[in-house]
Amino acid sequence: MGLEVFAKSVVLTSGTFLNGLIHIGEKQFGGGRAGESASFGITERLVERGFISGRMKTGTPPRVDGRSLDYAKMIEQPGDEKPSTFSYLPSTQPLKTQRSCHMTYTNPEVHDLLREGFDRSPMFNG
């Protein structure tokens, strides 16, 4: 954009977009949030100027089809009675509806099945 920022220090909060990488199973592709693309080029320019770039493993939980779950076997955890907003701007409206979370447990058999795939998982193989 051709802007110059003059300051004692600047914090760049890029979220998941700078050279964003999504892993689904054993496939990898560039991206940010679901359906949005990664930003390429900015990271390389910052590194050229002496900045250090790295990756954080966000560990987004796997998605499951809710129709395949038996919610009667789970512990419901409803949302806040009066949810707050994600912004301090007075124009931001609070949520009108929320979905409950549902807690469940696994067992040693499930743990063994998961361990079988650790060697193929980006969370465990770098």
LUMBA-663272 format. One record per atom (N, C-alpha, C): x, y, z; residue number from 1; atom name; residue in one letter. Coordinates in steps of 0.1 Angstrom, whole numbers, plus 5000, padded with zeros to 4 digits. Example, Ala and Ser with C-alpha at 12.3 -4.5 7.8 and 13.67 -1.06 7.14 Angstrom:
residues 2
[[5132 4943 5078] 1 "N" "A"]
[[5123 4955 5078] 1 "CA" "A"]
[[5132 4967 5078] 1 "C" "A"]
[[5128 4978 5071] 2 "N" "S"]
[[5137 4989 5071] 2 "CA" "S"]
[[5129 5000 5079] 2 "C" "S"]
end
This chain:
residues 126
[[5008 4988 5000] 1 "N" "M"]
[[5000 5000 5000] 1 "CA" "M"]
[[5009 5013 5000] 1 "C" "M"]
[[5022 5011 5002] 2 "N" "G"]
[[5031 5022 5001] 2 "CA" "G"]
[[5030 5031 5014] 2 "C" "G"]
[[5025 5026 5025] 3 "N" "L"]
[[5025 5033 5037] 3 "CA" "L"]
[[5038 5032 5045] 3 "C" "L"]
[[5041 5043 5052] 4 "N" "E"]
[[5053 5042 5061] 4 "CA" "E"]
[[5047 5044 5075] 4 "C" "E"]
[[5053 5036 5085] 5 "N" "V"]
[[5048 5037 5099] 5 "CA" "V"]
[[5061 5041 5107] 5 "C" "V"]
[[5060 5052 5114] 6 "N" "F"]
[[5071 5057 5122] 6 "CA" "F"]
[[5067 5055 5136] 6 "C" "F"]
[[5074 5047 5143] 7 "N" "A"]
[[5071 5044 5157] 7 "CA" "A"]
[[5084 5038 5164] 7 "C" "A"]
[[5084 5039 5177] 8 "N" "K"]
[[5095 5032 5185] 8 "CA" "K"]
[[5094 5017 5183] 8 "C" "K"]
[[5082 5012 5183] 9 "N" "S"]
[[5081 4997 5180] 9 "CA" "S"]
[[5067 4995 5173] 9 "C" "S"]
[[5066 4985 5165] 10 "N" "V"]
[[5054 4981 5158] 10 "CA" "V"]
[[5051 4966 5160] 10 "C" "V"]
[[5039 4963 5163] 11 "N" "V"]
[[5035 4949 5165] 11 "CA" "V"]
[[5027 4945 5153] 11 "C" "V"]
[[5031 4935 5145] 12 "N" "L"]
[[5023 4930 5134] 12 "CA" "L"]
[[5016 4917 5138] 12 "C" "L"]
[[5003 4918 5139] 13 "N" "T"]
[[4994 4907 5143] 13 "CA" "T"]
[[4988 4901 5130] 13 "C" "T"]
[[4994 4891 5125] 14 "N" "S"]
[[4990 4886 5112] 14 "CA" "S"]
[[4980 4874 5113] 14 "C" "S"]
[[4978 4869 5125] 15 "N" "G"]
[[4969 4857 5126] 15 "CA" "G"]
[[4975 4845 5118] 15 "C" "G"]
[[4966 4838 5111] 16 "N" "T"]
[[4971 4826 5104] 16 "CA" "T"]
[[4974 4828 5090] 16 "C" "T"]
[[4974 4840 5085] 17 "N" "F"]
[[4975 4843 5071] 17 "CA" "F"]
[[4989 4843 5065] 17 "C" "F"]
[[4999 4849 5072] 18 "N" "L"]
[[5012 4850 5065] 18 "CA" "L"]
[[5018 4837 5063] 18 "C" "L"]
[[5019 4833 5050] 19 "N" "N"]
[[5024 4820 5046] 19 "CA" "N"]
[[5016 4809 5053] 19 "C" "N"]
[[5003 4811 5055] 20 "N" "G"]
[[4994 4802 5061] 20 "CA" "G"]
[[4995 4788 5055] 20 "C" "G"]
[[4994 4778 5063] 21 "N" "L"]
[[4995 4764 5058] 21 "CA" "L"]
[[4984 4756 5065] 21 "C" "L"]
[[4976 4749 5058] 22 "N" "I"]
[[4965 4741 5063] 22 "CA" "I"]
[[4969 4726 5061] 22 "C" "I"]
[[4967 4718 5071] 23 "N" "H"]
[[4969 4704 5070] 23 "CA" "H"]
[[4955 4697 5071] 23 "C" "H"]
[[4952 4689 5062] 24 "N" "I"]
[[4940 4680 5063] 24 "CA" "I"]
[[4944 4666 5059] 24 "C" "I"]
[[4945 4658 5069] 25 "N" "G"]
[[4950 4645 5068] 25 "CA" "G"]
[[4965 4646 5064] 25 "C" "G"]
[[4969 4640 5053] 26 "N" "E"]
[[4983 4640 5049] 26 "CA" "E"]
[[4985 4651 5038] 26 "C" "E"]
[[4974 4659 5035] 27 "N" "K"]
[[4975 4669 5024] 27 "CA" "K"]
[[4978 4682 5031] 27 "C" "K"]
[[4985 4691 5024] 28 "N" "Q"]
[[4989 4704 5028] 28 "CA" "Q"]
[[4986 4714 5017] 28 "C" "Q"]
[[4981 4726 5021] 29 "N" "F"]
[[4979 4737 5011] 29 "CA" "F"]
[[4979 4750 5018] 29 "C" "F"]
[[4982 4761 5011] 30 "N" "G"]
[[4982 4774 5016] 30 "CA" "G"]
[[4968 4779 5019] 30 "C" "G"]
[[4966 4786 5030] 31 "N" "G"]
[[4953 4791 5034] 31 "CA" "G"]
[[4953 4798 5047] 31 "C" "G"]
[[4943 4805 5050] 32 "N" "G"]
[[4941 4812 5063] 32 "CA" "G"]
[[4929 4805 5070] 32 "C" "G"]
[[4919 4813 5073] 33 "N" "R"]
[[4907 4808 5079] 33 "CA" "R"]
[[4900 4800 5067] 33 "C" "R"]
[[4890 4792 5071] 34 "N" "A"]
[[4883 4783 5062] 34 "CA" "A"]
[[4878 4791 5050] 34 "C" "A"]
[[4882 4787 5038] 35 "N" "G"]
[[4878 4794 5026] 35 "CA" "G"]
[[4885 4807 5022] 35 "C" "G"]
[[4895 4810 5030] 36 "N" "E"]
[[4903 4823 5027] 36 "CA" "E"]
[[4917 4819 5024] 36 "C" "E"]
[[4923 4827 5015] 37 "N" "S"]
[[4937 4823 5011] 37 "CA" "S"]
[[4947 4829 5020] 37 "C" "S"]
[[4959 4823 5019] 38 "N" "A"]
[[4971 4828 5027] 38 "CA" "A"]
[[4976 4841 5020] 38 "C" "A"]
[[4984 4848 5028] 39 "N" "S"]
[[4991 4860 5022] 39 "CA" "S"]
[[5006 4856 5020] 39 "C" "S"]
[[5010 4857 5008] 40 "N" "F"]
[[5024 4854 5004] 40 "CA" "F"]
[[5031 4866 5000] 40 "C" "F"]
[[5044 4867 5003] 41 "N" "G"]
[[5053 4878 5000] 41 "CA" "G"]
[[5057 4887 5011] 41 "C" "G"]
[[5047 4890 5020] 42 "N" "I"]
[[5050 4899 5031] 42 "CA" "I"]
[[5061 4892 5040] 42 "C" "I"]
[[5059 4879 5043] 43 "N" "T"]
[[5068 4873 5052] 43 "CA" "T"]
[[5082 4873 5047] 43 "C" "T"]
[[5084 4870 5034] 44 "N" "E"]
[[5097 4870 5028] 44 "CA" "E"]
[[5103 4884 5028] 44 "C" "E"]
[[5096 4895 5027] 45 "N" "R"]
[[5101 4908 5027] 45 "CA" "R"]
[[5106 4912 5042] 45 "C" "R"]
[[5098 4907 5052] 46 "N" "L"]
[[5102 4909 5065] 46 "CA" "L"]
[[5114 4902 5069] 46 "C" "L"]
[[5116 4889 5064] 47 "N" "V"]
[[5128 4881 5067] 47 "CA" "V"]
[[5140 4888 5060] 47 "C" "V"]
[[5138 4893 5048] 48 "N" "E"]
[[5149 4900 5041] 48 "CA" "E"]
[[5154 4912 5050] 48 "C" "E"]
[[5146 4918 5058] 49 "N" "R"]
[[5149 4929 5066] 49 "CA" "R"]
[[5154 4926 5080] 49 "C" "R"]
[[5156 4912 5082] 50 "N" "G"]
[[5161 4908 5095] 50 "CA" "G"]
[[5151 4903 5105] 50 "C" "G"]
[[5138 4902 5102] 51 "N" "F"]
[[5129 4897 5111] 51 "CA" "F"]
[[5129 4882 5111] 51 "C" "F"]
[[5125 4875 5121] 52 "N" "I"]
[[5125 4861 5122] 52 "CA" "I"]
[[5111 4856 5120] 52 "C" "I"]
[[5109 4846 5112] 53 "N" "S"]
[[5096 4840 5109] 53 "CA" "S"]
[[5095 4826 5114] 53 "C" "S"]
[[5084 4822 5120] 54 "N" "G"]
[[5083 4809 5125] 54 "CA" "G"]
[[5068 4804 5124] 54 "C" "G"]
[[5065 4792 5128] 55 "N" "R"]
[[5052 4787 5127] 55 "CA" "R"]
[[5047 4784 5141] 55 "C" "R"]
[[5035 4786 5144] 56 "N" "M"]
[[5028 4782 5156] 56 "CA" "M"]
[[5018 4771 5152] 56 "C" "M"]
[[5018 4760 5160] 57 "N" "K"]
[[5009 4749 5157] 57 "CA" "K"]
[[4996 4753 5165] 57 "C" "K"]
[[4986 4756 5157] 58 "N" "T"]
[[4973 4760 5164] 58 "CA" "T"]
[[4965 4748 5169] 58 "C" "T"]
[[4967 4737 5163] 59 "N" "G"]
[[4960 4725 5168] 59 "CA" "G"]
[[4945 4726 5167] 59 "C" "G"]
[[4940 4731 5156] 60 "N" "T"]
[[4925 4732 5155] 60 "CA" "T"]
[[4920 4718 5156] 60 "C" "T"]
[[4910 4716 5164] 61 "N" "P"]
[[4904 4702 5166] 61 "CA" "P"]
[[4898 4697 5154] 61 "C" "P"]
[[4897 4684 5152] 62 "N" "P"]
[[4891 4678 5140] 62 "CA" "P"]
[[4876 4681 5140] 62 "C" "P"]
[[4871 4682 5128] 63 "N" "R"]
[[4856 4685 5126] 63 "CA" "R"]
[[4849 4672 5125] 63 "C" "R"]
[[4838 4670 5131] 64 "N" "V"]
[[4830 4658 5129] 64 "CA" "V"]
[[4816 4662 5125] 64 "C" "V"]
[[4809 4653 5119] 65 "N" "D"]
[[4795 4655 5115] 65 "CA" "D"]
[[4786 4653 5127] 65 "C" "D"]
[[4780 4664 5132] 66 "N" "G"]
[[4772 4663 5144] 66 "CA" "G"]
[[4761 4653 5143] 66 "C" "G"]
[[4756 4650 5131] 67 "N" "R"]
[[4746 4640 5129] 67 "CA" "R"]
[[4750 4626 5133] 67 "C" "R"]
[[4764 4624 5134] 68 "N" "S"]
[[4769 4611 5137] 68 "CA" "S"]
[[4771 4609 5152] 68 "C" "S"]
[[4768 4619 5160] 69 "N" "L"]
[[4771 4618 5174] 69 "CA" "L"]
[[4758 4615 5182] 69 "C" "L"]
[[4760 4608 5194] 70 "N" "D"]
[[4749 4606 5203] 70 "CA" "D"]
[[4751 4615 5215] 70 "C" "D"]
[[4744 4627 5214] 71 "N" "Y"]
[[4745 4637 5224] 71 "CA" "Y"]
[[4740 4633 5237] 71 "C" "Y"]
[[4731 4623 5238] 72 "N" "A"]
[[4726 4618 5250] 72 "CA" "A"]
[[4737 4613 5259] 72 "C" "A"]
[[4748 4608 5253] 73 "N" "K"]
[[4759 4603 5261] 73 "CA" "K"]
[[4769 4613 5265] 73 "C" "K"]
[[4766 4626 5262] 74 "N" "M"]
[[4776 4636 5265] 74 "CA" "M"]
[[4771 4646 5276] 74 "C" "M"]
[[4780 4654 5281] 75 "N" "I"]
[[4777 4664 5291] 75 "CA" "I"]
[[4776 4677 5284] 75 "C" "I"]
[[4764 4683 5284] 76 "N" "E"]
[[4762 4696 5277] 76 "CA" "E"]
[[4768 4707 5285] 76 "C" "E"]
[[4775 4716 5278] 77 "N" "Q"]
[[4780 4728 5284] 77 "CA" "Q"]
[[4775 4740 5276] 77 "C" "Q"]
[[4764 4746 5282] 78 "N" "P"]
[[4758 4757 5275] 78 "CA" "P"]
[[4767 4769 5275] 78 "C" "P"]
[[4764 4779 5265] 79 "N" "G"]
[[4772 4791 5264] 79 "CA" "G"]
[[4768 4800 5276] 79 "C" "G"]
[[4774 4812 5275] 80 "N" "D"]
[[4772 4823 5286] 80 "CA" "D"]
[[4757 4827 5285] 80 "C" "D"]
[[4751 4830 5296] 81 "N" "E"]
[[4738 4835 5297] 81 "CA" "E"]
[[4737 4849 5290] 81 "C" "E"]
[[4747 4857 5292] 82 "N" "K"]
[[4748 4870 5286] 82 "CA" "K"]
[[4761 4871 5279] 82 "C" "K"]
[[4762 4866 5266] 83 "N" "P"]
[[4775 4866 5259] 83 "CA" "P"]
[[4780 4880 5257] 83 "C" "P"]
[[4793 4882 5258] 84 "N" "S"]
[[4799 4895 5255] 84 "CA" "S"]
[[4803 4895 5240] 84 "C" "S"]
[[4808 4906 5236] 85 "N" "T"]
[[4813 4907 5222] 85 "CA" "T"]
[[4828 4905 5221] 85 "C" "T"]
[[4833 4904 5209] 86 "N" "F"]
[[4847 4902 5206] 86 "CA" "F"]
[[4853 4916 5203] 86 "C" "F"]
[[4846 4926 5205] 87 "N" "S"]
[[4851 4940 5202] 87 "CA" "S"]
[[4847 4949 5213] 87 "C" "S"]
[[4855 4960 5215] 88 "N" "Y"]
[[4851 4970 5224] 88 "CA" "Y"]
[[4843 4981 5218] 88 "C" "Y"]
[[4842 4981 5205] 89 "N" "L"]
[[4834 4991 5198] 89 "CA" "L"]
[[4820 4990 5202] 89 "C" "L"]
[[4814 5002 5205] 90 "N" "P"]
[[4800 5002 5209] 90 "CA" "P"]
[[4790 4997 5198] 90 "C" "P"]
[[4794 4998 5185] 91 "N" "S"]
[[4786 4994 5174] 91 "CA" "S"]
[[4785 4979 5173] 91 "C" "S"]
[[4793 4971 5180] 92 "N" "T"]
[[4793 4957 5179] 92 "CA" "T"]
[[4782 4951 5187] 92 "C" "T"]
[[4774 4943 5180] 93 "N" "Q"]
[[4762 4937 5186] 93 "CA" "Q"]
[[4766 4924 5193] 93 "C" "Q"]
[[4761 4921 5205] 94 "N" "P"]
[[4763 4908 5211] 94 "CA" "P"]
[[4756 4896 5204] 94 "C" "P"]
[[4761 4884 5206] 95 "N" "L"]
[[4755 4873 5199] 95 "CA" "L"]
[[4741 4871 5204] 95 "C" "L"]
[[4732 4867 5195] 96 "N" "K"]
[[4718 4865 5198] 96 "CA" "K"]
[[4716 4850 5201] 96 "C" "K"]
[[4723 4841 5194] 97 "N" "T"]
[[4721 4827 5196] 97 "CA" "T"]
[[4735 4820 5198] 97 "C" "T"]
[[4735 4810 5206] 98 "N" "Q"]
[[4748 4802 5208] 98 "CA" "Q"]
[[4744 4787 5207] 98 "C" "Q"]
[[4754 4779 5204] 99 "N" "R"]
[[4753 4765 5205] 99 "CA" "R"]
[[4761 4760 5217] 99 "C" "R"]
[[4755 4750 5223] 100 "N" "S"]
[[4762 4744 5234] 100 "CA" "S"]
[[4774 4736 5229] 100 "C" "S"]
[[4784 4734 5238] 101 "N" "C"]
[[4795 4725 5236] 101 "CA" "C"]
[[4791 4712 5244] 101 "C" "C"]
[[4796 4701 5240] 102 "N" "H"]
[[4793 4688 5246] 102 "CA" "H"]
[[4806 4681 5249] 102 "C" "H"]
[[4808 4677 5262] 103 "N" "M"]
[[4820 4671 5266] 103 "CA" "M"]
[[4818 4655 5266] 103 "C" "M"]
[[4828 4648 5262] 104 "N" "T"]
[[4827 4634 5262] 104 "CA" "T"]
[[4841 4629 5265] 104 "C" "T"]
[[4843 4616 5267] 105 "N" "Y"]
[[4855 4610 5271] 105 "CA" "Y"]
[[4859 4599 5261] 105 "C" "Y"]
[[4872 4596 5261] 106 "N" "T"]
[[4877 4585 5253] 106 "CA" "T"]
[[4882 4574 5262] 106 "C" "T"]
[[4888 4564 5256] 107 "N" "N"]
[[4893 4553 5264] 107 "CA" "N"]
[[4906 4548 5258] 107 "C" "N"]
[[4913 4539 5265] 108 "N" "P"]
[[4926 4534 5260] 108 "CA" "P"]
[[4926 4529 5245] 108 "C" "P"]
[[4915 4523 5241] 109 "N" "E"]
[[4914 4518 5228] 109 "CA" "E"]
[[4915 4529 5217] 109 "C" "E"]
[[4908 4540 5220] 110 "N" "V"]
[[4908 4552 5212] 110 "CA" "V"]
[[4922 4558 5211] 110 "C" "V"]
[[4928 4558 5223] 111 "N" "H"]
[[4942 4564 5224] 111 "CA" "H"]
[[4952 4556 5215] 111 "C" "H"]
[[4950 4542 5215] 112 "N" "D"]
[[4959 4534 5207] 112 "CA" "D"]
[[4957 4536 5192] 112 "C" "D"]
[[4944 4538 5188] 113 "N" "L"]
[[4941 4541 5174] 113 "CA" "L"]
[[4947 4554 5170] 113 "C" "L"]
[[4946 4564 5178] 114 "N" "L"]
[[4952 4577 5175] 114 "CA" "L"]
[[4967 4576 5174] 114 "C" "L"]
[[4974 4569 5183] 115 "N" "R"]
[[4988 4568 5183] 115 "CA" "R"]
[[4993 4562 5169] 115 "C" "R"]
[[4985 4553 5163] 116 "N" "E"]
[[4989 4547 5151] 116 "CA" "E"]
[[4991 4557 5140] 116 "C" "E"]
[[4985 4569 5141] 117 "N" "G"]
[[4987 4579 5130] 117 "CA" "G"]
[[4996 4590 5134] 117 "C" "G"]
[[5002 4590 5146] 118 "N" "F"]
[[5010 4601 5150] 118 "CA" "F"]
[[5022 4604 5140] 118 "C" "F"]
[[5028 4594 5134] 119 "N" "D"]
[[5039 4596 5126] 119 "CA" "D"]
[[5035 4603 5113] 119 "C" "D"]
[[5022 4604 5109] 120 "N" "R"]
[[5018 4611 5097] 120 "CA" "R"]
[[5011 4624 5101] 120 "C" "R"]
[[5011 4628 5113] 121 "N" "S"]
[[5004 4640 5118] 121 "CA" "S"]
[[5014 4652 5119] 121 "C" "S"]
[[5011 4663 5113] 122 "N" "P"]
[[5019 4675 5114] 122 "CA" "P"]
[[5021 4680 5128] 122 "C" "P"]
[[5011 4677 5137] 123 "N" "M"]
[[5013 4681 5151] 123 "CA" "M"]
[[5024 4673 5158] 123 "C" "M"]
[[5028 4662 5153] 124 "N" "F"]
[[5038 4654 5159] 124 "CA" "F"]
[[5051 4652 5151] 124 "C" "F"]
[[5050 4654 5138] 125 "N" "N"]
[[5062 4652 5130] 125 "CA" "N"]
[[5069 4665 5125] 125 "C" "N"]
[[5064 4676 5130] 126 "N" "G"]
[[5071 4689 5126] 126 "CA" "G"]
[[5066 4694 5113] 126 "C" "G"]
end
